[in-house]
Amino acid sequence: MRGRAVRLLARRLAHAVIDPEVLVIGAGPAGLTAATYLGRFRRSTLVVDGGAPRACWIPLSHNTPGFPAGISGPDILRRMQDQALEYGAVVTPGRVTALARDGEGFVARIGDHAVRARAVLLATGVVDHHPDLAGVERAVQRALVRICPICDGYEATDKAVAVIGHSDKGAREAAFMRTYSDRVTLIHIGPPEALTRQTALGRLGVEVVLADLDAVVLEQDRVTALTWGGRTRAFDLVYSALGTSPNADLAKQLGARLSADGRLEVDLHQATSVPGLYAAGDVVRGLNQIAVATAEAAVAATDIHNRLRRIDGLTIPE
Ligand SMILES: Cc1cc2nc3c(=O)[nH]c(=O)nc-3n(C[C@H](O)[C@H](O)[C@H](O)COP(=O)(O)OP(=O)(O)OC[C@H]3O[C@@H](n4cnc5c(N)ncnc54)[C@H](O)[C@@H]3O)c2cc1C
């Protein structure tokens, strides 16, 4: 353990003066998977992370391939980081505040440092919009307030489920939850006119409540009550369908093409519209899933390596 800490420190110091070939921004499942691939392609790789990966909120994931008994988000991240370190990646805290072109490559500002790299992978994820209720973050960590029905809808089978939404996105999520339960209530906290699918929800047997929420009350293992306008109702669990914002500011600085919802547009190799700039994971349009993030990272890392081989004249003609 001590040897590993020393190795880590030595790598950090070395990289304080040596720029990496590839800079990976974000140490969630996408960034760490890319770092493992790049390390195994023998590319020097620096991974910087300026916050908490979304994955660290996962209490227990049951759909991550290879873990039939489930695995927690922090455990996934620990394993992924260990694997990346094994192949020489440097993983360090730090927020990239600016990213610009520097000849054929890039220069990133991290605190007082300027880091130069030949290629950059954005694995910066998204930020969740939680309902504005006291204690909600703790409830997410205890899986009482949930965010992702694709991830854990199965575990809501036959439960009394409330979905909090403020547009037709909430309606779509409530309809999706009918896969698992016939006791689904949409609590629509936005302006009523933002919900245009109320009749269709009624046909699916989804109850609709139009009201602003005052509080969520939690017990040991269930949401004991949601309260609105003096009314109180008990549910087993609550889904928040208030959406996310992609962390795409650095890509915007470089003029990369974004889709209508602000996520990064990429080609089949995860390359953005800016040569040498790649993106993988939640920040790219997609399912917001670990399996997708890791798959995209593998594709991106391989193309980054092949691109650098081409630039260095180390490929043979097709
Ligand atoms: C409660 C919850 C439960 C979930 N359950 C599951 C599940 O069971 N199965 C599943 O497949 N998925 C699940 N997910 C989704 C899963 O967590 C994400 O799909 C996955 O984490 C995406 O990985 P990522 O690497 O793209 O982004 P993230 O894991 O979010 O990592 C992105 C990182 O980039 C960093 N970053 C952003 N901008 C900068 C910057 N400028 N400089 C430096 N660092 C930066 C962020 O701080 C963050 O640490 C769940 C999510 C939540 C919130």
The ligand as an ORCA input file, in Angstrom:
! r2SCAN-3c Opt
* xyz 0 1
  C     -27.971      7.893     -7.980
  C     -27.426      7.336     -9.282
  C     -27.543      5.988     -9.543
  C     -27.034      5.460    -10.723
  N     -27.118      4.105    -10.926
  C     -26.575      3.575    -12.037
  C     -26.598      2.156    -12.256
  O     -27.077      1.387    -11.419
  N     -26.089      1.697    -13.433
  C     -25.555      2.516    -14.383
  O     -25.110      2.028    -15.418
  N     -25.497      3.860    -14.183
  C     -25.984      4.391    -13.041
  N     -25.956      5.755    -12.857
  C     -25.398      6.604    -13.937
  C     -23.878      6.589    -13.902
  O     -23.431      7.059    -12.646
  C     -23.331      7.462    -15.021
  O     -23.842      7.026    -16.261
  C     -21.805      7.413    -15.066
  O     -21.254      7.843    -13.842
  C     -21.283      8.279    -16.206
  O     -19.888      8.267    -16.189
  P     -19.047      9.502    -16.756
  O     -17.626      9.076    -16.610
  O     -19.554      9.909    -18.064
  O     -19.392     10.729    -15.786
  P     -19.175     10.938    -14.191
  O     -19.178      9.647    -13.464
  O     -20.209     11.921    -13.772
  O     -17.755     11.626    -14.096
  C     -17.519     12.895    -14.662
  C     -16.440     13.599    -13.844
  O     -15.921     14.723    -14.573
  C     -15.606     15.741    -13.641
  N     -15.503     17.041    -14.299
  C     -16.486     17.740    -14.931
  N     -15.998     18.901    -15.421
  C     -14.685     18.949    -15.069
  C     -13.623     19.912    -15.269
  N     -13.831     21.051    -15.950
  N     -12.398     19.643    -14.771
  C     -12.157     18.486    -14.087
  N     -13.123     17.537    -13.866
  C     -14.365     17.766    -14.359
  C     -16.772     15.682    -12.664
  O     -16.424     16.290    -11.438
  C     -16.966     14.166    -12.528
  O     -16.200     13.675    -11.447
  C     -26.431      6.317    -11.688
  C     -26.326      7.692    -11.423
  C     -26.807      8.201    -10.229
  C     -26.670      9.680     -9.956
*
